[in-house]
Structure formats: C-alpha cells, structure tokens
Amino acid sequence: MAFVYDAQTGAELASYQLTSTTPPTFVNDVVVTRTGAYFTDSFKPFLYRIPISNGGELGAAQAIPVSGDITYQAGFNVNGIDATPNGKTLVIVQSNTGQLFSVEPPSGVAERIDLGGATLPGGDGLLLDGKTLYVVQGASNQVSVVALGQDLETGTVIDTITSSGFDVPTTVAEFGRRLYVVNARFGTPPTPSTEYWVTQIRKV
C-alpha cells in the first residue's frame, strides 16, 4: 500500500494498492518527480507509478514492466531509486547483482550503467546529486560514491565512505553539503528501548 498525506495538516489524502497481494512482492523505495511517484518492487519486475498532474491532482496507480538489460533473479532485486532533476530518467540499483541501471519512466526499459567491472552488492538507498550518485550498501556498512557519465551510460566508483556511526544503513538524504544516513540495525533485535539514529557525513 502507498499513502498520500497533506504535508501541512497530516491528513490522509489517498491510498493506493500498488500490487496484488499474491506473493512474492515487496514494494521497497520511492522517488517523487514533478509528474509522478515511482516505486520499486524487489521481487516483481515492475515499477509502480502514481501520476501527478500539473495542478497536483493524483491519477490511478500504474504498473510499468521493467525490461531491457536487467534480469530479475532469486532473492532481493531492485531496491533504491532516484531520478534526474527533470524526471525523465530514473536510476535504480539491483541489490543481488550490485548493478546500476538507468530507466525510461514511460517504457520501463532499463539500460545497465557500465561501472568498468565494479559492482555494488547489497545496494540500497540512492541519492543522485548532479552526476554524483551515492549508493548505500547496508551489509557492508558503507556508502559508495559513483561518478556518472554525462549520458548515464557509464560510471566510476571514486570513493567509499565509512563511519563508526553506521549500523546497517539503508537510505540517505541530503541537506547542503551534508548527507544523512538512516541506520536500520537489522542485526539488533528490536525492543521498546532499542536505539536508532541517523548518521551525518560530508559529501564527497
């Protein structure tokens, strides 16, 4: 399910059933552009889109088949997602292969981003800052930094950010020259007193 809330009042505006309840399915991450919200599914080869009109009206949910260079495999597939500023290209990571892809939103056709043989296993949350892509890798307790080519067809891993404050990080946001990484602490049994935190790091 996806829910839409009024940012000022907190009132629920709409709810969407994005996929059938038939397993396996795992709606994972979302990015919002000027024309729609796009959700990944880590088990099914689909992106889900909720259209947003110029006036801000929401349309019916759509299922976009993902095709092209990507092949879904056993395990956790597409995870994190982000978009270029104009919303015309999406970037996704496939966790179980460590590969990055650019995707055309209308068609769902994915093109593998050539990292020169490098992979990003366990890739989770993504943050696209210009042509710099930050890839959170939870199991590795790190954030990999990828310099993307102008056409998003190639990329080079230029740095790896680690921190003693990481404990299975899953997603990332930015403010100014800082990144804020959310720690899931999946290896820690949750209790009413279990602590969770956000780790602040500098951009590369």
Secondary structure, 3 states (H helix, E strand, C coil): CEEEECCCCCCEEEEECCCCCCCCCCEEEEEECCCEEEEEECCCCEEEEEEECCCCCECCCEEEECEECCCCCCCCCEEEEEECCCCCCEEEEECCCCEEEEECCCCCEEEECECCCCCCCCEEEEEEECCEEEEEECCCCEEEEEEECCCCCEEEEEEEECCCCCCCEEEEEEECCEEEEEECCCCCCCCCCCCCCEEEEECC
